[in-house]
Amino acid sequence: MRSTLSAVLTLAATTSVGASPHDVKGLWLTEAIDGHVRIVDYRDGSPCGTLIWVDPATTETLLDARNPDEALRSRPLVGVPIIWGYEKSRKQWRRGRLYNPEDGNTFRSTIKLLDDGTLEVKGCLGPLCRTNIWTPVEPSNDEALQ
């Protein structure tokens, strides 16, 4: 119980109300609860994120098997770039790209940190958009090394 309370207090301290919607660096659990994405600053200060863990119990294959580039289909999912190419706007990161290894599609994307400390990740293909909410997670020892 004490460790759970400590983790909640640590999470609350790191995701304080009033944080900038651009403060998206960190480790995130996808909405489907089947992967962890580490987001860091790219060389130009924009966010880029890499898949660093997938749940083997819920993932059909641990390879990037649906990638449209046939040469990349045998690469492991861990290490695959998931988000990149964003531009900073007043309220969010926009005009980025979001790769979905489940279907091999790459979508136009926006991301922003919400007031509750979660990350809103929106992907669009043509006029159709879908929003996912990712939650912050504390890295395990293995994830901290990646």
N, C-alpha and C positions, 0 to 999 in steps of 0.2 A: 504494500500500500504506500509506504513512504517513497519508494523508488518511482511509482506511478505519479504521485503528487509532485515529486521533484522534476520529473520529465515534463509535466504539464506546466509547472512554473517556469522552467527553462524555455519551453516553447512559447509561452506567453511573453516572456521577456525579449525573445528574439523576433517576435512578430508583433511589435507594439502598434497600437492604433495610431494612425497618422503617418505610418511609413509610406514612402513614395511608391506609387504603382509600378515604378521601374526597378525596385529592389527585388529582383527575381532570382538572384543567385542562391544556390543551396541544393539540397537533395529532396526530390519530390516523388511521392507515390502517385502513380497514375490513377485515374478514376476507376478503371477496371480492376484495380488492386492486383495487377499482375506484373508491374515493372517499376523500377526506380530510375529516375532520370536526374543526372547531376548537371546543373546549369552553372556555368562560369562565364566570366567576361571574356569575350573574344578580343583580339588585338585592338580593335577599334572601339571597345567599350560596350558593344552590343552583346546580348546574351546568346550563348549557344549551349545546347544540351546533348548529352550522350547517354544512351541506355547503359546502365552499369549493373543491373540485376533484372532477371526475369524469373517468374515463378515457374519452375519446371512442372509443377502439378497442373497448371492451367494453360500452359503454352504448348501449342500443337507441335512445334519444332523449335529447337534452340538455334536454328540457322535462319538467315535472312532469305528464306526460300521463295518469297513472293516478290522479290526485288525485280523491277522491270529490266535491269541490267543483268543478263544471264551470268556474266562473270562474277557478280557479287552474291549470287544465291547460295554459295557454299560458305560464306563468311558467318562467324558466330554473331548472334544478336547482341551479345554484350560487346559494347564498343561502337555500336552503330550510331551515327549522328541522327538525332531525332528532331531538334529545332535549331535553326540558324537564319542568318540574313536579315535581322530585324533593323528597323529604323525607329528612333525615338520620336514619339509625338507627345503632345501635352499630357495625355492621360494614360498612355499605354505604349507598349512596343507594337509596331505594326509593319505590314509588308514583309513579314518573315515567311519562312517555310517550315512546315510540320510534316515529317515523314511517318507514315503508319506502316510498320512492318507486317501487320496482320493482313493487309491487302496490297501492299507495295505502292500505294498512292502517296504523292506528295501534294500537300494542300497549301494554299495561301493561309497565313496565320497572323493572329494577334495574341499577345499575352500581357497580363497585368496582375500585380499583387492586389488582392482584395483586402478590405479593412479587417477581416477576420483571420488574416494570415494565410489563406489558401491562395492558390494560383489559378486564375481563369485562363484557359487555353482554348482558343477558338480556331477551328480549321474550316476553310471554305473551298468548295470545288464549284466553280461557276457561281450561280446565285444561292446555292444551298450551303448553309453553315451549320456546324455543330459545336457546341460549347461543352468542355469538360472541366471539372474542378479537380485539381491536384492538391494533395495535402503534404505539408512538410513532414519529413521524417528525420530522426537522428541516425547518422550513419553507423553501421556496424563496423567492427574492426576491419573486415575485408573491404567494405565499401570506402572506408576512409583512405585506404591505400591506393585506390584506383583513381 
